[in-house]
Amino acid sequence: MADIDGLVASAVAAFSTLARRGSSLTTGVAVVAAVVVGLAYLVGLAALGGGSRTVWAVVGGAGLLMAVGAPLLATFRLRLIPRRSARLVSELHTLLGRNEDAKRVIIDTVEAEPDAAASVSSRGGFAAGGIGGTRTPAVMMQFQRFSSLSDFATSDDTRNIANVARTIGSLPALVFTGIALTGVGAFLGFIFLLIWIF
């Protein structure tokens, strides 16, 4: 039982650490998206006229909302994870007591934590050797392992584990949405700037 208690404590700590780091990342993506897409939106309004301006006001506004909203939604969801820690402890005890495969996933994920921690700075950004470095796969594997817990948490008494696993699993898609729309916004902003100048 002491072995399971230690494993549960490590898993909840890893959930909280991952949520904190992910929240820092998503907040940063949202800020960059707000600046880049917001400037592209304003330049587009200045460069276009007539019906084109009206269309851009609607389409650009929707793009701005999605570019900023997707990572902010991820931030909001991730910040709820540490508040669920008490319920996660009891649910992890239940799950680990009846499912050896879930226990293996937790052990693998918690063991990956030191490597993942080394590739992410305390502020949530990637440290030396982070993105593109040799340690990045450890961080990605940790996200993948945690999100795979939803496969084991299928009963009503493990609902919070399933919700947390889905939240962690949705993080890459929400971050990618913000980054992709920021790239599109930067490109369109450049085009609109040329139109405005010439």
Secondary structure, 3 states (H helix, E strand, C coil): CHHHHHHHHHHHHHHHHHHHHHHHHHHHHHHHHHHHHHHHHHHHHHHCCHHHHHHHHHHHHHHHHHHHHHHHHHHHHHHHCHHHHHHHHHHHHHHHHHCHHHHHHHHHHHHHHHHHHHCECCCCCECCCCCCCCCHHHHHHHHHHHHHHHHCCCCHHHHHHHHHHHHHHHHHHHHHHHHHHHHHHHHHHHHHHHHHHC
